[in-house]
Structure formats: C-alpha cells, structure tokens
Amino acid sequence: MVLERGRRRRPLLIGGAGVAAAALAVGLYWFEPWKLWVEDTVDEALPSVSAAPNASASASPPAAPRTVAQGTLISHEHATTGTVKLLRLADGSHVLRVEDLDTSNGPDLKVWLTDAPVVEGVAGWRVFDDGKHVSLGALKGNKGDQNYAVPAEVNLADYSSLAIWCDRFDVSFGAASLKPV
C-alpha cells in the first residue's frame, strides 16, 4: 500500500519540478536579474562633423557642436543622474548627448524623445508612452557619456523631454526636461 502511494506521487513530483523549472527559466528571461550586478560604461567623445573631402586646405575647420537644449536627469523607477544636451552639428544634423549618466542596468532600456512633461516621483514613471515619442535606440550603457543621432525627419519642436525607458516593463528609469538654450 505504501509502495503504491509512492508510485502515484512520483509523476506529480516530476511534473511539479518541471513546472517550477519552466517558471524559473521564464522569470530569468523576463527580469534579467544578473543585470543588477553588471555595469556597462560608455565613454563616447563629443560628436563632430569632419570637413567635406573636397574642401580646400585653407577652409576653416567645422564649427563645434552647438547646444540648443539641455536638462538634468531625475530619478524615476531607478536612481538616475546625469545631464542631457541636444546638439546641433555643423552640417545641421542633431545629436542627443547624455553625459555623466549613472543609472541601474535593466532589460530592454531605450532612449526616447517625448512630448510628456517630466514629473517627479511615482506619478512620472509611466507617462512617456502616453503621447508622442520617438526611440533613438537602445541605451548603450548605464554609465558614462554617450551620443544618439536624432533622425532628420524628427521635428524637434514636438518633443520636450528625454526618458530612459524600460520597454519590457513600460516604466521610466529617469527623465529630463529639455530646456532651450
């Protein structure tokens, strides 16, 4: 009788262990907890535009990038610090530069230009996907200085803030209002 009961429980135990292993695998994939201990530091130089290849040697060097808007990052879901500058290059293109960034690493982090106002505290965590936004790409690293090209078709007048957005959990890690200079 006892032996028979043990034989009936074994498939349940094996099935339960299989379900637990599958749940663990999904949880690890979804949350990527190892990123809590991984720092990705980026140290990109200030962007510049090189002279045209046919330019004469006596031509003046290209103008330095000009800051057209800037802001300071505030924390949302994760502690986030740094500054943000929207730069206009000599050729008329724009680059968003994040300097001295320090935030947590996380899954599926993006750099977004948005039309949402930056609100401190929990009330500001989820507002950036409510309106207009454009992704400038994946966050290159959770620390350091980095540049993001702004596509030429983006009308910068439509955007007033930057968010470091976690696409996986629809939450802002940090954000900055972009104030014209």
Secondary structure, DSSP 8 states (H G I E B T S, - for coil): -HHHHHHHHHHHHHHHHHHHHHHHHHHHHHH-GGGGG---EEE---------TT--TTS------EEEEEEE-EESSS--EEEEEEEE-TTS-EEEEEEEEE----TTEEEEEESS----SGGGTT-TTSS-EEEEEE---SEEEEEEEE-TT--GGG--EEEEEETTTTEEEEEEE-EE-
